[in-house]
Amino acid sequence: MMFALPQSYLNCEQLPFNRAALETDFHLRPPTDELPDEGYWLMLQGTRVLVTDDSPALPRGACPLSPDLCGPGVYIGQWRQRPCRLLAVPRDMPLPKGLRALNMLAAEPGMSLALLSLGGLGNAILHWEKSSRFCDNCAAPLQRIHGEWGKKCPHCAASHYPRIHPCAIVLVRREDELLLVRKPEWVAGRYGLVAGFVEFGENLEQTAAREVFEETGIRIGNICYQGSQSWPFPSQLMSGFCADYVSGDICLQKTELAEGGWFKRDQLPQLPPRRSIARWLIDQELTRQAKS
């Protein structure tokens, strides 16, 4: 059985990787070693989720991979009312019989919305686990805080918690045109929106205006927040905005962008997959225009 993601989302909360997309199937819990019974295994090989061959589902029962190669895994919560352990699988490890890999970043990942979102959450947790082994202050090994996702340093007593990095992503309008750009590492021919990380002292609207000007030379106004999406590759929070063109001619920041330009709403190029807030912002704008 293969799954197709929705072609539209009523609101941004329903987008993949947001908690609402897996609320009915998964409940996040802090790590513990006291598990009552065997459950499911969320095994990630880079951005790929390992699923059973017969259907895109998580393996259940005994771990299908050797603990000597992958470790014991980390308990992350309850998937369909049973314990779920997270496991990082080396990228070059051949998969055993009965397992296959589905890429979370594919245009059609081939898995349910809930499983895709669980995989994304697992990717963010693995990033936290990898980046929180040692204290930032004194380099001593960190210890888990019981009942929380945080960790504490036994040497200097500093507490550390998962770090989420805020970003702004912006749809810019000019009459019947949209400003679209393409990064060199993206799929050939696919365009998206200007986006970037928040800098010291900025609010999100200031980040949106700065990123658009730095990357395209365009000044914007009427910057309006639309919604957000968790983007766990590895730990971003994308805050989406719409804005109006104010002034300037396109002058691309070549270190960031390969192409960019104004596109008429009825002559748009290849767009990002619908699983992203970039596409959601574009689709929302096109819907508003069609109704006006």
C-alpha positions as CSV (number, residue, x, y, z in Angstrom):
1,M,0.0,0.0,0.0
2,M,1.2,3.5,-0.9
3,F,0.1,6.8,0.6
4,A,-0.3,10.1,-1.1
5,L,-0.1,13.3,0.9
6,P,-3.1,15.7,0.8
7,Q,-3.2,18.1,-2.1
8,S,-4.3,21.0,0.1
9,Y,-4.3,21.9,3.8
10,L,-7.1,23.8,5.6
11,N,-4.5,25.6,7.7
12,C,-0.8,25.6,8.3
13,E,-1.2,23.6,11.5
14,Q,-2.1,20.6,9.4
15,L,1.1,20.7,7.3
16,P,3.5,17.8,7.7
17,F,6.0,18.0,10.6
18,N,3.7,20.1,12.7
19,R,2.5,18.3,15.9
20,A,-1.2,18.4,14.8
21,A,-0.3,16.1,11.9
22,L,0.4,13.2,14.2
23,E,-1.8,14.0,17.3
24,T,-4.0,11.0,16.9
25,D,-1.2,8.5,16.4
26,F,1.7,9.7,18.6
27,H,2.3,11.2,22.0
28,L,5.7,12.6,22.8
29,R,7.3,11.5,26.1
30,P,10.8,12.1,27.6
31,P,13.3,9.3,27.4
32,T,13.2,6.5,29.9
33,D,14.8,3.1,30.3
34,E,11.7,1.6,32.0
35,L,9.6,0.3,29.2
36,P,6.7,-2.1,29.9
37,D,6.8,-4.1,26.7
38,E,8.2,-4.1,23.2
39,G,6.8,-1.6,20.7
40,Y,7.7,0.2,17.5
41,W,11.0,1.2,16.0
42,L,11.5,4.6,14.3
43,M,14.7,4.0,12.4
44,L,16.2,6.9,10.4
45,Q,19.0,6.6,7.8
46,G,19.7,10.2,7.1
47,T,16.4,11.6,5.8
48,R,15.0,8.2,5.1
49,V,12.5,6.3,7.3
50,L,12.9,2.5,7.4
51,V,9.6,0.8,7.0
52,T,8.4,-2.8,6.5
53,D,8.5,-4.2,3.0
54,D,4.8,-5.3,2.9
55,S,3.5,-1.8,3.8
56,P,4.9,1.5,4.8
57,A,4.7,0.9,8.6
58,L,7.2,1.0,11.4
59,P,8.8,-2.4,12.4
60,R,7.4,-3.8,15.7
61,G,8.8,-6.2,18.2
62,A,12.4,-7.1,18.5
63,C,14.8,-4.6,16.8
64,P,15.6,-5.8,13.3
65,L,19.1,-4.3,13.4
66,S,22.0,-5.3,15.5
67,P,22.4,-3.2,18.7
68,D,26.1,-3.5,18.3
69,L,25.9,-1.4,15.1
70,C,23.1,1.0,16.0
71,G,22.9,1.1,19.8
72,P,19.8,0.5,22.0
73,G,17.7,3.4,20.7
74,V,16.0,6.2,22.6
75,Y,12.4,6.0,23.8
76,I,10.5,9.1,22.4
77,G,6.8,8.3,23.3
78,Q,3.8,6.3,22.3
79,W,3.1,5.4,18.7
80,R,-0.4,4.0,18.4
81,Q,-0.5,3.3,22.1
82,R,2.7,1.3,22.2
83,P,6.3,2.4,23.1
84,C,8.3,3.9,20.2
85,R,12.1,3.9,20.2
86,L,14.2,6.1,17.9
87,L,17.3,4.7,16.2
88,A,19.9,6.3,14.0
89,V,21.1,4.0,11.2
90,P,24.5,4.5,9.5
91,R,24.0,5.8,6.0
92,D,26.1,3.1,4.4
93,M,24.5,0.2,6.3
94,P,22.8,-2.3,3.9
95,L,19.2,-2.9,4.9
96,P,18.2,-6.4,6.1
97,K,15.5,-8.3,4.3
98,G,12.0,-7.1,5.1
99,L,12.9,-3.4,5.3
100,R,12.9,-0.6,2.8
101,A,13.7,3.1,3.0
102,L,11.4,6.0,2.2
103,N,12.8,9.6,1.8
104,M,11.0,12.2,3.9
105,L,12.2,15.0,1.5
106,A,10.8,13.3,-1.7
107,A,8.0,15.2,-3.4
108,E,5.8,12.1,-2.7
109,P,7.4,10.3,0.3
110,G,5.1,7.3,0.0
111,M,4.0,7.3,3.6
112,S,1.1,8.6,5.6
113,L,1.1,12.2,6.9
114,A,1.4,11.0,10.5
115,L,4.4,8.7,9.7
116,L,6.1,11.4,7.7
117,S,5.7,13.9,10.6
118,L,6.9,11.3,13.1
119,G,10.0,10.8,11.0
120,G,10.6,14.6,10.9
121,L,10.2,14.8,14.7
122,G,12.7,11.9,15.1
123,N,15.2,13.7,12.9
124,A,15.0,16.8,15.1
125,I,15.5,14.6,18.2
126,L,18.5,12.9,16.7
127,H,20.0,16.3,16.0
128,W,19.5,17.3,19.6
129,E,20.9,14.0,20.9
130,K,24.0,14.4,18.8
131,S,24.6,18.1,19.6
132,S,24.0,17.8,23.3
133,R,26.5,15.2,24.4
134,F,28.8,17.7,26.0
135,C,28.3,20.9,28.0
136,D,28.8,24.2,26.0
137,N,30.3,25.8,29.1
138,C,32.9,23.3,30.3
139,A,32.8,20.4,27.8
140,A,31.8,17.8,30.5
141,P,29.5,15.0,29.4
142,L,25.9,15.9,30.0
143,Q,23.3,13.8,31.9
144,R,19.6,13.6,31.2
145,I,17.2,15.5,33.4
146,H,14.6,13.0,34.6
147,G,11.2,13.5,33.1
148,E,12.3,16.1,30.6
149,W,14.1,16.5,27.3
150,G,16.7,18.7,28.9
151,K,20.2,17.8,30.0
152,K,22.3,19.0,32.9
153,C,26.0,19.3,33.4
154,P,27.2,17.5,36.5
155,H,30.4,19.6,36.6
156,C,29.2,23.2,36.2
157,A,25.4,22.6,36.8
158,A,24.4,24.3,33.5
159,S,21.1,23.2,32.1
160,H,20.6,22.6,28.3
161,Y,17.4,22.2,26.4
162,P,16.6,21.5,22.7
163,R,17.3,24.5,20.5
164,I,14.9,25.5,17.8
165,H,16.1,28.0,15.2
166,P,13.5,30.6,14.0
167,C,13.4,31.5,10.3
168,A,11.3,33.8,8.2
169,I,10.0,32.8,4.7
170,V,8.3,35.4,2.5
171,L,6.0,35.5,-0.4
172,V,6.4,38.9,-2.2
173,R,3.6,40.2,-4.5
174,R,3.7,42.9,-7.2
175,E,0.4,43.4,-8.9
176,D,-0.3,40.0,-10.7
177,E,3.3,38.7,-10.2
178,L,5.1,36.7,-7.5
179,L,8.8,36.9,-6.6
180,L,10.3,33.4,-6.8
181,V,13.9,32.3,-6.4
182,R,16.0,29.2,-6.8
183,K,19.0,28.0,-4.8
184,P,21.7,26.1,-6.7
185,E,21.2,22.9,-4.7
186,W,17.5,22.7,-5.4
187,V,15.9,20.4,-8.0
188,A,16.6,21.9,-11.5
189,G,13.8,24.2,-12.5
190,R,12.1,24.3,-9.1
191,Y,11.6,27.7,-7.6
192,G,10.6,28.7,-4.1
193,L,10.6,31.7,-1.7
194,V,13.2,33.8,0.0
195,A,13.9,32.6,3.5
196,G,16.5,33.0,6.2
197,F,17.5,32.8,9.9
198,V,16.6,35.4,12.5
199,E,19.7,37.5,13.5
200,F,20.5,39.1,16.9
201,G,18.0,41.8,17.8
202,E,15.5,41.2,15.0
203,N,11.9,40.4,15.2
204,L,10.4,38.1,12.4
205,E,9.1,40.9,10.3
206,Q,12.6,42.6,10.2
207,T,14.1,39.3,9.3
208,A,11.7,38.9,6.4
209,A,12.5,42.4,5.1
210,R,16.3,42.0,5.5
211,E,16.4,38.6,3.8
212,V,14.4,39.8,0.8
213,F,16.6,42.9,0.3
214,E,19.9,41.0,0.9
215,E,19.1,38.2,-1.5
216,T,17.2,40.1,-4.3
217,G,17.6,43.8,-3.8
218,I,13.9,44.3,-3.4
219,R,12.3,46.4,-0.6
220,I,9.0,45.2,0.8
221,G,6.2,46.5,3.0
222,N,2.8,45.5,4.4
223,I,4.5,42.4,5.9
224,C,1.8,40.1,7.3
225,Y,2.2,36.9,9.2
226,Q,0.4,33.9,7.7
227,G,1.4,30.8,9.7
228,S,4.3,28.6,10.6
229,Q,5.7,25.1,10.1
230,S,8.2,23.0,12.1
231,W,11.0,22.1,9.7
232,P,13.1,19.4,11.4
233,F,16.0,19.4,9.0
234,P,17.5,19.7,11.4
235,S,15.7,22.1,13.8
236,Q,14.1,25.1,12.2
237,L,10.7,26.8,12.8
238,M,9.6,28.5,9.6
239,S,7.4,31.6,10.1
240,G,5.6,32.5,6.9
241,F,4.8,36.0,5.7
242,C,3.2,37.7,2.7
243,A,4.5,41.1,1.7
244,D,4.0,43.7,-1.0
245,Y,6.7,45.1,-3.4
246,V,7.8,48.6,-2.5
247,S,10.8,49.4,-4.7
248,G,14.0,48.1,-6.3
249,D,15.2,46.0,-9.2
250,I,16.2,42.3,-8.8
251,C,19.9,41.9,-8.0
252,L,20.5,38.4,-6.9
253,Q,22.9,37.5,-4.1
254,K,25.0,35.0,-6.1
255,T,26.4,33.3,-3.0
256,E,22.8,32.3,-2.1
257,L,20.7,32.1,-5.2
258,A,21.1,30.7,-8.7
259,E,18.0,32.3,-10.3
260,G,15.1,34.5,-9.4
261,G,12.5,36.8,-11.0
262,W,8.9,38.0,-11.2
263,F,6.4,35.4,-12.4
264,K,2.8,36.0,-13.4
265,R,0.3,34.1,-11.3
266,D,-0.9,32.1,-14.3
267,Q,2.6,31.3,-15.6
268,L,4.4,29.9,-12.6
269,P,7.4,27.6,-12.8
270,Q,7.8,24.3,-11.0
271,L,6.9,25.0,-7.3
272,P,7.9,23.4,-4.0
273,P,6.0,20.2,-2.9
274,R,2.8,20.8,-1.1
275,R,4.3,19.5,2.1
276,S,6.1,22.8,2.6
277,I,5.0,26.1,4.0
278,A,6.5,27.7,0.9
279,R,3.9,26.0,-1.3
280,W,1.2,26.6,1.2
281,L,1.8,30.4,1.1
282,I,1.8,30.3,-2.7
283,D,-1.4,28.2,-2.8
284,Q,-3.1,30.5,-0.3
285,E,-2.3,33.6,-2.3
286,L,-3.5,32.0,-5.5
287,T,-6.8,31.0,-3.8
288,R,-7.3,34.6,-2.5
289,Q,-6.6,36.0,-5.9
290,A,-9.1,33.7,-7.5
291,K,-11.8,34.7,-5.1
292,S,-11.2,38.5,-5.5
